[in-house]
Amino acid sequence: MRVGFLHKNYKAIVTILGIVFLLVSIYIHLTGDFFTYRLSRGVIIFFFLTLLLYYQSGRINRVLVTFMLFYGISSILTIWYEDATSATAAMIINLVAYLVLIISLIRRVTIKGMNTALLMAFVVLIGVNGYLLYELVLILKEFALNSLHYLFILLGSMALALVGFLALLYNHKHSSKVTLFFTFFVFLLIFSEVFRALGYYDIVYGDIAVYIARFLLIAALSMLLNHAIMDKKAGEQIGSNRS
């Protein structure tokens, strides 16, 4: 990593930017300009993607870049979420983003040599999270624009639950700060998506759910950026780097 002010102080910079993004997002939402509020989500994701490319410079992680690219495109499409075609396309691209992480994580985890009790604890934990996501998806069924839209909401929720399980295995295998930051990223992202749905469909908590979702998204992306910048040991790298 190049040494300079921006690199030495990237944690402070990301924290300040995160706070600014959150405050601006809340202000936009309070004005009732929901088009700009939805657009700002995509802007935030692509801004963090730009930071990732800048801070990684000569050793760009193609998996993380690809994930954020698809995730950002999906977010932009939700600007027109009331249109069935745009909403379905957003869910399909969202699923692709999760599959990018799943394929990469599968290559980095193993259950060999894992304590049976710990493995069962992992399974139960993800089972509970998966069930809660499933219950949320059932609630969302009445809001789905068509059967295809609902199908990809369901598949996306299942994929996200699987990402959570694989992240726990990944962290257990390496048990390092690097993998812990990635695991934090995944679970912050999961809760961000849950509160995003609660807020969008006004199921519970109202605007509070919207603001929590935006805070969790920014926190998740910050964790991912920290994970990407950290020096890694052999085997901790998710995907491969491009010089």
Helices and strands as residue ranges (DSSP letters): H 5-8, H 10-31, H 34-56, E 60-61, H 62-77, G 78-80, H 84-106, H 116-140, G 141-143, H 147-174, H 177-200, H 207-229, E 241-242
